[in-house]
Amino acid sequence: MSQSTGPWQWENATAGAVAGFATVACMHPLDVVRTRFQANDGRLLSLPSYRNTIHALLTIARFEGLRGLYAGFGPAVIGSTVSWSLYFFFYGRAKQRYSKNKDQQLSPSLHLASAAEAGALVCLCTNPIWLIKTRMQLQTPLHQTRPYSGLYDALRTILKEEGWSTLYKGIGPGLVLQVSHGAIQFTAYEELRKAIIGFKSKGTEWDSKLSDKLLTSVDFAVLGASSKVAAILLTYPFQQRPSIDGTPRYVDSWHVIKEAARFEGLRGFYKGITANLLKNVPASSI
């Protein structure tokens, strides 16, 4: 067991990285739509208005082409690959640390703690990447400022004009989102997984080393999708509302809540959720 612990953690990290790349490559246009819906509160001239997800995809494709649908693709690939690689690595190490007996099933509270710990560490490591991705996704032909030409140009420009602290804007709500979202998703995943394994192994002795062999690829896909839906529905209002052109529009998280409630009501907290579900549910299955 001690000899296989290290390599297994790196196998988890590698699997997470490959899965992260695959999900971005397949679902990125829906992430662009989700970001633009979230950012537009109806008072901005630099972002076009869309009636729904399909209208947004068609409009972006028509006026901005493939480049518009894949705006911010570079940092998204890097961010997703790094995030999932780190997440599975930290999550696996946390579960291993909390499990005194390697064959013992962890309780829901320990799964929650493992996922929360992994989410917080990943957020601290990757916040700058997601900030750059979001800004690149919000660049449209209506912008007055010079657009970023790529990931390196965006990073250099932000550091030159706004400083290092800008790369960690939104870290507060980002930590709340990452910790709560990951904790809910992976706790739901683990508990559903145990339930399915228990159902399939009725009448046989449970063995942690062989349990996953009872599950098919379809089972894993359903587990991923179901746990993601639960996490999205419960944590979506915590997702950041981006600033436009690098100009802060909100003083702090409480200001965001007050302004969204004032101008948009409850609906404002769930803008773009359709695109988010369409993107993340199949992405989690993948």
N, C-alpha and C positions, 0 to 999 in steps of 0.2 A: 504494500500500500504506500509506504513512504517513498519508494522509488518511482511510482507512477503518478504521484501527486503533482509534481512540477509539470511534466509534459502534458498531463490532462488539463491543467489550467490554461496552458498555451494553446491546446487544441480548442478549448472553449473560446479563447480570444480570437483565434483564426477563423473559426466557424462564424462568430459574431461579425467579424470584419467582412467576410464574403457575403453574408446575408444582408448587411448594411448597404453594401455596394449594389446588390441585386435589387433591393427595394427602391433605392433612389433612381436607378436607371429606368425602372418600370413606371414609377408613380410620380416623378418630379413635377410634371405639368399641373397636377392637382394640388401640389404643395404651393406652387406659384399662385394659383387661384385662391387658396385658403389664406395666404399671407395678404393678398390685396384686398380681400373681403374684410379681414381683420383691421387693416390699416385705415380703410375708408369709412369715416363716420358721416359722410354726406356733406362735409364742409370743405373738402379739398378739391382744388382744381388740377392738381398734378397727377391724380389718379382717375381713370375713367370709371363710370358706374356700370355694374353688371346686374342683370335681372336675376340670374341664377347660375349654377355651375356650368351648365352646357353653353349658355350664352357667353360666359366669361371665356371658356376654352376657345369657342369659335371666334370671338372678337380678338383675342390675343393672337390667335393663329393668322387671322386676316390682316391685322395692322402691324404686327411685330414679327410674324413668321415663327419658324422653329426656334430661333434665338430667343424670342420672347417667352415661349413655353418652357424653355430650359434656362431661363435667367437664373444666375446663381448656382448653376449645376456643379461647377468646380468645388466651391466651398461646401455644397451640400454632400457631394460624394466623400470629400475628406472628412467632414463633420460626422456623417452617418457611419462611415467605416471606422473612424477612430472611436466614436461614441459606443457603438455596439461591441467593438473589440474590448474596450476598457470595461464596459458594463458587464459583459459576461465574465471577464477576468475577475473584477472586484466582487461580483455576485457569487461566483464559484468559491473564491477565497473566503468570503464572509460566511457562506453556508458551511464550509469545511471547518472554520473556526468555531462556529456555534454548535456544531455537531460533535459531541464528546465520543459517541459511538458511531463509527463511520457507516454502520448498517442501520442506524436509527433514523426514522422519519422525523424531520423537523416539524415543530408545531407551527400553526399559522402566524403566531406572533414573531417567531424567529425568521420565517420567510419574509415577513413584513420588515423586520429590522435589517435583514440582509439586502433586500431590494432598496430600502431607503438609504442605507450606507453607500451602496453602489451608485445610486442616482445623484447623491450629493457630490461624490468625488468626480463623477463624469461631468457634472455641470461646471464645477470649478475649472476643469481642464479644457472644456470645449466652448465656453460662452463666447470668446472672441470669434470663433469660426461661425457660429450661428448668427451673431450680429452682422457680420459681413455678408453672409448668405441672404439675410432678410433685406438688407439695404439694396443689394443687387437685384433682388426680386421685385422691389418697388420702383426700379428705374423704368420709366415709360417714355414714349416720344413726347409727352407733355411736360417733362421735366425741364426746368430752366437751367439747372446746374450741369456741369460737365459730368457725364456718367463715368463710372469706374470701368476700365477696360478689362479688368480681370481681378483675380484674387490678390495677387501681389500689389497691383496698383491701388486697390481698395485699402489694403493694410497700410501701405506707405502713406497714402493720402490721409487716412484717419490719424495715424501717429503724428504726422507733420502738422495737421491743422487742428486736431482735437486732443491729442495726447493719449497716453496709455490707459488712463482711467475710463476713457470712452469704450474701450473694448470690453469692459465689465459693466456697462450700463444694463440695467434690468436683471442683475444677478440675484436680487432679492426675490422677486416673483419667479425668476428662473429656478432658484433652489426649491421654492415651495412646489412649483410644478413638477420638477424632475423627481423630487423625493416622493411626493404624494402619488404622482402618476405611475412611476415605476413600482412603488410599493403596492399599489392597488393591482396593477397589471400582473406582476409576478406572483403575488399572493393568490390572486384568482386563478392564475395558470397552474400553480403548484397544487392547489386544493382540487381543482377540476381534474388535473392529471391523476391525483391519488384516487379520486372517486371513480374515474374510468378504469384505472388499473384494478381497483377493488372489485368493480363489477365484473371485469373480464377474468379475474383470478379466483372467483368464488369456488370454494371447495378445494383450493390448493394452498400450500404454504407460501406466504409472501417472502420474496427474496429481492432486496434492493438491487442486486447486481443483474438480475434478469427481468426486472419489472418493465423497463422500457421496451423490451423485446415483444411485449404484449401489445404495444401501440403501433399503429400503421402511420404512414405519412399523412393520410387523411385525418387521423386522430390528432396529430400534431398541428395540422393546419386549422382544424376546428378549435383546438385549445388556444392557439395564438390569436385567432380572430375574436373569439368570445371574450377572452381576458382583455383584449384591446378595447372592445366596445365598452366594457364596464369602466375602464380607466378614463376613456375619452369623455363619456357622459358625466362622470363625477368631477373631473378636473378641468374641463375645457375653459370655464371662465377665468382660470388663473393664467391662461396663455397671454403673453405680452402683447400690448398694442404698440407697434413700432413708431418711432419718430420718422418724420419725412425730411429728406435732404440733410439729415444729421442735426436738424434743429429740434431741441427738446420741446415737446408740446405738453408734457406733464411734469409736475414737480416731483411726485413720488407715486407709489402704488395706490395710496388712498385717493389721490387726485384723479388717477385713472378711473377708479371705481365710481367716484362722484360724477365725473364728466360723462362717462358712458351711461350711467343711470339717468342723468339729467337730459341728455340729448337723444338717447336711443332706447331707453327702457331696458327691460329684461332681454329683449331680442338682441341688443348690442353686445351682450356677453356671449352670445352663441353665433356670431357672424362667422360664416365660412365653415360651419360644422359639417355641412353636407359634403363639401369637398374634402374635409379632414377625414370623415368616416370612409368615403370612397377611396381615399389614398391609404389610410393606415390599417383598415381592416384586412384588405388583401395583402398589404405589405407585411403585416404581422403573421399572416398565414405563410407567406414566402419565407 
